[in-house]
Amino acid sequence: MINVGIIGLSASDAAWVSRSHALALQKAPLSSAYKLHAVATSTRETAAASAERWGIAPTKAYTASSELASDPDVDLVVVGVKLPLHYQLTLPLLEAGKDVFAEWPLATNLEQVAKLQSAARRGGGRAIVGLQARASPVILKAKEIIDSGTLGKIVATTVVGWDNSLLYLPPRFDYEHDARNRADISTITSGHVLDALCFLLGEFESLSSSINTFFPRISTPHHEDEVHRDAPDSILVQGILQSGAMASFSMVLTPPGTPSSFTWTIAGEKGALKFESNNINIQIIPPKLYVYGLSDRNSPNNRASEWKEVSVPEPLYFGQVGELYEAFANGEKVPGTLTDFDGAALRHRMLEACLRSSQTGTRQSYI
């Protein structure tokens, strides 16, 4: 049994960590491998309330990451708080040799990421990052199709995403409006989707990027005054993958007048795949998967005349984080399902290359 401690676990079932982590761990099949054992929040009151809600002993309700780090009964610690706090809360866990599951992004800058990498190596515990899109059943199904050779050589891929809600979140998300926190569309959702792209098709050989802030002032139904922001609300990435395929990626936050949508097409010499959704957060809500190509591989002239939906298993639980827990406990059924801190550092370097490209107008590499 793996005893889990969660930093940032709320007593509310509606919170992200509650829905995607705690509820998942208390249901089969994960409940046979994991036990919620400890919690840490910012105050004694909230920690006690969380422990009561989740059936955790009052003596295991903490207010500091260091308390979890020194608890010999805790095997795995989940860091489920907002991004600016990741580094300071994760470091003592790694130094204590704990296994750690950190939400994505890992940290706010490459210096912090490098220090966490080093601490993970020194500590010797297993360290994974919540890039769960690559563990999504729909992404794994697409990988199965691509790896089978059914599509032939992949020649191009295009991602286009629009979202009309993320600019207008309640005040508890105001830190995402500050560019210094790097908790915006150019890192969080784009990081998840770009990671899935590279998981399926390989890394970029080189890329060019444009990152912009079109809406420096917004009005929301949750704020009395206008909200000022300098964080990006759009990102465009174009480049050549190491395989030689062309790639184009666009993610834009919009006002409510533009409908949210997500389309990702992968084109091969013999056929194509397409993901579609009305939500860009494919790491949370899986898109539909469609295939276009040969309906009979033995008959070259018998081509499909329309996109056909591919049957895909449902995720274990909301948010698709359960798939990571399953792989952590039982081993990866598909290599690469879990991302360690070195893999997360690679993705951070990619996103920093995008930022440099946008700032300098030059083509960048990150490998």
Summary of the structure (lengths in Angstrom):
residues: 367
radius of gyration: 21.0
end to end distance: 38.0
largest distance: 69.3
contacts: 1253
relative contact order: 0.15
helix: 36%
strand: 26%
